[in-house]
Amino acid sequence: MVSPPPATGRRALIAAAWLTLTFAGLLAAVWAVGWALSGEDAPSLTTVAEATRLDYPEGTEVVDADLTEMHTPTPGARAKTTLDMAADAFGAFITDNGMEAPLLTGTSPAGTATGIIPAGCNDEVCYSATLVIDEDTVTVNLTVTLL
């Protein structure tokens, strides 16, 4: 049987360095998972308006937007956005963009009214949308395709 080598200061330093690197790696992994799950902030309304080439009333809030295809705007590029706007301003959104009148389709399980904006096109984009209508807010799930 061979006895273990005697403990030295050099071995203790190497072991401490390895433990430190392992601990730092674990912290980095936890941070990376947290960063990946946190997502990104929604873009501004100005950015969404420029990308989708539609007009939005003041006070419209961008809840979520996928504008990745719009970075290189080419025909067929799509954008998907979720917007909250005041119910009073929703009519202006429809008329400013020359859209057809929305159609009510029923109620959601939560009891709110739902509807659609029929698919249509203007000079620059084609669009379609689903709606969830609360007492004072209209949530618009809008899909836009560049022409």
C-alpha positions as CSV (number, residue, x, y, z in Angstrom):
1,M,0.0,0.0,0.0
2,V,1.2,3.4,-0.9
3,S,0.6,6.3,1.5
4,P,-0.8,9.5,0.1
5,P,1.7,12.3,-0.6
6,P,2.1,14.8,2.2
7,A,-0.1,17.9,2.1
8,T,1.6,21.0,0.8
9,G,0.7,24.6,0.4
10,R,0.9,24.3,-3.4
11,R,-1.7,21.5,-3.5
12,A,-4.0,23.5,-1.2
13,L,-3.8,26.5,-3.6
14,I,-4.5,24.4,-6.6
15,A,-7.5,22.8,-4.9
16,A,-8.8,26.3,-3.9
17,A,-8.4,27.5,-7.4
18,W,-10.4,24.6,-8.8
19,L,-13.1,25.1,-6.3
20,T,-13.3,28.8,-7.1
21,L,-13.6,28.1,-10.8
22,T,-16.3,25.5,-10.3
23,F,-18.3,27.8,-8.1
24,A,-17.9,30.6,-10.6
25,G,-19.1,28.3,-13.4
26,L,-22.2,27.3,-11.4
27,L,-23.0,31.0,-10.8
28,A,-22.6,31.8,-14.5
29,A,-24.9,28.9,-15.4
30,V,-27.6,30.1,-13.0
31,W,-27.3,33.6,-14.3
32,A,-27.5,32.4,-18.0
33,V,-30.7,30.5,-17.3
34,G,-32.2,33.5,-15.5
35,W,-31.3,35.8,-18.4
36,A,-32.7,33.4,-21.0
37,L,-36.0,33.1,-19.1
38,S,-36.4,36.8,-18.4
39,G,-37.2,37.7,-22.1
40,E,-36.9,41.1,-23.5
41,D,-38.8,44.3,-23.1
42,A,-41.4,45.1,-25.7
43,P,-40.3,47.7,-28.3
44,S,-41.7,51.2,-28.2
45,L,-44.9,52.2,-30.0
46,T,-42.9,54.3,-32.4
47,T,-40.8,51.3,-33.4
48,V,-43.9,49.1,-33.9
49,A,-45.6,51.9,-36.0
50,E,-42.6,52.2,-38.2
51,A,-42.3,48.5,-38.7
52,T,-45.9,47.8,-39.3
53,R,-46.6,51.0,-41.3
54,L,-49.9,51.5,-39.4
55,D,-51.1,54.4,-37.3
56,Y,-51.9,53.9,-33.6
57,P,-53.7,56.2,-31.3
58,E,-51.9,57.9,-28.4
59,G,-51.9,56.0,-25.2
60,T,-51.5,52.6,-27.0
61,E,-49.4,50.2,-25.1
62,V,-47.2,47.6,-26.7
63,V,-47.6,44.4,-24.7
64,D,-45.6,42.1,-27.0
65,A,-44.1,42.4,-30.4
66,D,-42.2,40.0,-32.7
67,L,-40.6,42.3,-35.3
68,T,-37.7,40.0,-36.1
69,E,-38.6,39.6,-39.8
70,M,-39.0,43.4,-40.1
71,H,-35.3,44.1,-39.5
72,T,-34.8,43.6,-43.3
73,P,-38.1,44.8,-44.6
74,T,-38.8,42.8,-47.8
75,P,-42.2,41.8,-49.3
76,G,-43.6,38.9,-47.3
77,A,-42.0,39.9,-44.0
78,R,-44.3,39.5,-41.0
79,A,-44.8,41.1,-37.7
80,K,-46.9,40.0,-34.8
81,T,-47.9,42.5,-32.1
82,T,-50.1,42.6,-29.1
83,L,-51.4,46.0,-28.2
84,D,-53.6,47.5,-25.5
85,M,-55.5,50.6,-26.5
86,A,-58.3,52.6,-24.9
87,A,-61.7,51.5,-26.1
88,D,-62.5,55.1,-26.9
89,A,-59.5,55.3,-29.2
90,F,-60.2,52.0,-31.0
91,G,-62.5,53.6,-33.5
92,A,-59.8,56.0,-34.5
93,F,-57.4,53.1,-35.0
94,I,-59.8,51.5,-37.4
95,T,-60.6,54.6,-39.4
96,D,-57.0,56.0,-39.5
97,N,-55.8,52.7,-41.1
98,G,-58.8,52.3,-43.4
99,M,-59.7,48.9,-41.9
100,E,-63.1,47.3,-42.1
101,A,-65.4,47.4,-39.1
102,P,-64.5,44.7,-36.5
103,L,-66.8,41.7,-36.1
104,L,-67.8,40.4,-32.7
105,T,-67.3,36.7,-32.5
106,G,-68.5,35.8,-29.0
107,T,-67.1,35.9,-25.4
108,S,-64.0,34.5,-23.9
109,P,-64.0,32.0,-21.0
110,A,-63.4,35.1,-18.7
111,G,-66.6,36.7,-20.0
112,T,-65.1,39.4,-22.1
113,A,-66.2,40.1,-25.7
114,T,-64.0,38.8,-28.5
115,G,-63.8,39.7,-32.1
116,I,-61.7,40.0,-35.3
117,I,-60.6,42.6,-37.7
118,P,-61.2,41.1,-41.1
119,A,-58.1,40.5,-43.2
120,G,-57.4,43.4,-45.5
121,C,-54.7,45.4,-47.2
122,N,-53.7,49.0,-47.7
123,D,-50.9,50.3,-50.0
124,E,-48.1,48.9,-47.9
125,V,-49.3,46.0,-45.7
126,C,-51.9,43.3,-45.3
127,Y,-53.2,42.8,-41.8
128,S,-55.6,40.7,-39.7
129,A,-56.3,40.8,-36.0
130,T,-58.2,39.2,-33.1
131,L,-59.6,41.3,-30.4
132,V,-60.4,41.0,-26.7
133,I,-62.7,43.8,-25.5
134,D,-62.8,44.8,-21.8
135,E,-64.9,47.6,-20.4
136,D,-62.2,50.3,-21.1
137,T,-59.4,48.5,-23.0
138,V,-59.2,46.7,-26.4
139,T,-56.4,44.1,-26.7
140,V,-55.5,43.7,-30.4
141,N,-53.4,40.7,-31.5
142,L,-52.3,42.0,-34.9
143,T,-50.5,40.2,-37.7
144,V,-49.0,42.4,-40.4
145,T,-47.4,41.3,-43.7
146,L,-45.5,43.7,-45.9
147,L,-46.4,43.9,-49.6
